[in-house]
Amino acid sequence: MNAVRPPAAREGEGVLMRTASTTHVLLIPSYNTGPKVYETVAAARAQWNPVWVVTDGSSDGTPAGLQAMAAKDPGLVVIALPANVGKGAALLHGLQRAQAAGFTHALTMDSDGQHPAALIPAFMQASIARPETMVLGRPVFDASAPLLRVRGRRVSNWWTNLETLGAGIDDSLYGFRVYPIADLVAVMRRQPWMRRFDFDTEAVVRLAWRGVKPVNLAAPVKYLTAAEGGVSHFRYGRDNALLSWMHFRLMLEFVLRLPLLAWRRATRRAPFQP
């Protein structure tokens, strides 16, 4: 496969955020997204510093292209994994590195151009204001959204609401979020799941069980066509089967956790506090 290189910067194009946060890092997992990842990273860097990209065994030449970008930008870090391990596993690798570097929170953002870079500061500020919470994007769909996927996520959201006893998670699948790193790493280290497409949903359910309150902010989502550079690795059969298995597992645990969750809800303890 031919290497996909980043476009050459034009004079006056792109203003990078220079002031680096010491607590909040932006993590972008990427797998064979092609040139769209360069646009996504450039847009993210214009809004936040630092930005870390974890390339998940990409074979399209983008790891080298991103490394070239990072060589000219101290606010950009690229972690290149040698093999594809899945979104959740790639994020865990980045989260552990970020935790070791002293960061407390991470905003996760997809590399395919679906997430709104312009809202990065607002999500980060919401997390800074309430660091004990997880700040979750509530997707606002436009006409580009496939109807089958919009309806499918309603099913997942219904199960998530049940599994958390109505903790207040507006959307279980939208990956534009700010997580408390220590809580998320602790949750992931305790079990072998959440390593692929099941990451986004299982992360919010288990964090709610841990007592992390969700805060929801509206954010647009755009599904790009192939002509617009859109790349999707979602497979309806495979990934819906994975989600079904995930909700089956979570429901079994929910039954065991129900008395404690009911007590927390009745006494308005985390994650049911105001």
Order of alpha helices (4+ residues) and beta strands (2+ residues): beta-alpha-beta-alpha-beta-alpha-beta-alpha-beta-alpha-beta-alpha-alpha-beta-alpha
